[in-house]
Structures are given as structure tokens and as C-alpha cells.
Amino acid sequence: MLTATIKTPLLVGVAVLLMSCGGQKEFKMGSYGYDAKFLKDNGIQYTELVSEDRNSKVMVIPAWQGRVMTTSASGDEGDSYGWINYRFIREGKVNKQFNPVGGEERLWLGPEGGPFSLYFKSPENQVYENWVVPTVFDTESFNVRSQDKKHIHIEKEAHLTNASGTVFDINIDRTVTLMTFDEVTSDFGITLSDEMKMVAYKTDNKITNIGKNSWTEKSGLVSVWMLGMFNPTPTTTVFIPYISVKFQQIDSQKRMVLSILR
């Protein structure tokens, strides 16, 4: 049995916009409350992970492969960080090729092209017109196994065939967890002000071979991606933590040794 696990880095945001109206509450476009109402009005069901003070919110949609659709660091009135394709969702149509609804963080499988592509029927004629996203991570709903205010665990079995004809029987396991203020400061090793409003979450993503045949390089393998789409703003800043690496050739067979530079 082969299992691959991907854990995403922490995603943290700070809210800068607050707005409310008298009477029946309305939300300005760009706020979490606006996006929540938009999805409800268009028949999209979601679940929320919410902090004790209700400032940190993480919206997860099981029907859309358990993607994190958007988040807020300041409740319903706060900025909505995930990009949402309003026009496509409002039209309510299903595209047989791909349904780009948006979302702040989601699971994606590869490769997309080449002899082992999961998106083409054969290695030949790999052009956009023939590119089709498998329904299991486009239009099929994932099953909720457990959930509470701080986490949701979802699962799905998939049966995919690559461009070379290899069949993959896969179990997809995904957990989204809302993180506390203390967990973030501990994991990052930083000190945050008590006045700062923050939302942070992590996702654990695992694929397991549940078929009878082994996955090999000769017949093709499956890769796990995490895709993220965020709303751009004039003041948005992205920090990308990394470890720089260098490769050194050590013999004629081009075996490589990896040196970690910290």
C-alpha cells in the first residue's frame, strides 16, 4: 500500500475592514458576510470553523471537494480573503470540461499533461480543447466523516485512468483545522500582539493506493497539489517561507546530493 501525505503551510490573514448597517444587516461586497450570503442565495451549502470569539472564520464546502472557499479574521464584517467566481456561480451551469468556482485553498491531483496525464485520454493531441478535469475533483461531493467547531474531516474514493491507460484506485483523505492564536505563535516561533485579529488554518491531505496494483514510474504516478486563490488588494503582502537548496553532482551517473542551507 502506498500513501502520500501533503500538509499545507499555515495561512494567516489580518482584517482591516469593518462595516455594518442598521436594521437588517447588510454586508459590503468584499466582506465575509457578503460572500456567505451570496453562496446561500445560490444554493451552495457550506460549513464553518469558528473561533471562540467568532472573529476567525474558515468556510469549507464539502460538495466542492472540501475546499476552503474563503476565510475572515474579523467575523462576518471582516475582509473575505478567498477569490470567488461570482459570475460563474450565479449562472448555475455545469461545464463538462472544468468548473472554475474559485476558492482559497483546495486539493488538486496531477500530472496535468504528458504520457501519464489524468486530464487527457491519450498522449496524443494534448491541447486545451481535449483537456478535461476528472469529476472527482471538479463536480463530485466529498463525504464528511467528522466535524466540530474547529475541524472537518472529509474523504472520497476515486477511480482514475491516465493517458497511458493505467487505472488508479485512490482514497483521498483531507482534514481542515482552524488554529488557535497560541498554536500559531508556537508553530511560527513568533510573538503576536493581543490586538491583532488573525485567522489561521492548516490542511492535511493524504492519498492512498487502495487498488491491487502497485504504482510505478513505468505506468505513471499521481502527484498532490494544493491550489490557492486569494483576493488581491493594494495592501496585500505575501510571505513565502522557504529553505534554499543546492544540488551537487557526485558521479558520472548524475546521482545528486541535496544540501540544505539554513
Sequence and secondary structure as in RCSB ss.txt:
>XXXX:A:sequence
MLTATIKTPLLVGVAVLLMSCGGQKEFKMGSYGYDAKFLKDNGIQYTELVSEDRNSKVMVIPAWQGRVMTTSASG
DEGDSYGWINYRFIREGKVNKQFNPVGGEERLWLGPEGGPFSLYFKSPENQVYENWVVPTVFDTESFNVRSQDKK
HIHIEKEAHLTNASGTVFDINIDRTVTLMTFDEVTSDFGITLSDEMKMVAYKTDNKITNIGKNSWTEKSGLVSVW
MLGMFNPTPTTTVFIPYISVKFQQIDSQKRMVLSILR
>XXXX:A:secstr
  EEEEE   EEE        SSS    TTBHHHHHHHHHHTT   EEEE TTS  EEEEEGGGTTEEEEEESSG
GGSB  B B HHHHHHT   SS    B SBEEEEE  SSTT SS SSSS  SGGG    GGGTT   EEEEE SS
EEEEEEEEEEE TT  EEEEEEEEEEEE  HHHHHHHHT    TT   EEEEEEEEEEE SSS  BTTTB  EEE
EE  B   TT        EEEEEE STT  EEEEEE 
